[in-house]
């Protein structure tokens, strides 16, 4: 017979296991939103440390993003190619880091780290999935304010919620909002391949160093992204205020290039 401890353990894990089983069943039925919420629910009620719960939410989210964007992936796969704008995208992806390292480095607020092959692969995979979901899927789902909505969603996903104050949350949210707008405009004008290259270049460089989150460093981070979006709008000749963040219509013909 089972002792009391074994029975108590089974009882604690019963509901998380049932929730996870339901999540897997909904996945087989292609009910992706239900799969996401049931997976998160099973994590939250499971008897594991909180840090592990949060660490498992990310891979579940990326899996959901890819499943929701799978048809777009099939379309993009046919048209992925490197063109002359790829070099511009790689350059633009490095621009914010040039400013950050120059200004924050002077004050000694930067700490460099080593990057391994696994990190390189994960950055490639997550950047690709994020571009599929935020730049294509969400952008196509809405006719009005799609640029703003995709950038807002991108920013909310990347803005950490736990060890920061309200002001830190606001500043980091603005930084990723500017970056999301930059990626969206590159996608609209130069296509998926180039928005991915910009995103991947930015992430792979960011992986090499950490910036201390004091008021000076955060202001540099925001300034670097603001400079990037202003540089892109200048290159693309987008009149942000006059056109109310809506780019020229002829650019839409290059969506999947």
Secondary structure by P-SEA (a helix, b strand, c coil): cccaaaaaaaaaaaaaaaaaaaaaaaaaacaaaaaaaaaaaaaaaccccaaaaaaaaaaaaaaaaaaaaaaaaaaaaaccccccaaaaaaaaaaaaaaaaaacccccccbbbbbbcaaaaaaaaaaaaaaaaccccaaaaacccaaaaaaaaaaaaaacccccccaaaaaaaaaaaaaaaaaaaaaaaaccaaaaaaaaaaaaaaaaaccccccaaaaaaaaaaaaaaaaaaaaaaccccccccccccccccccccc
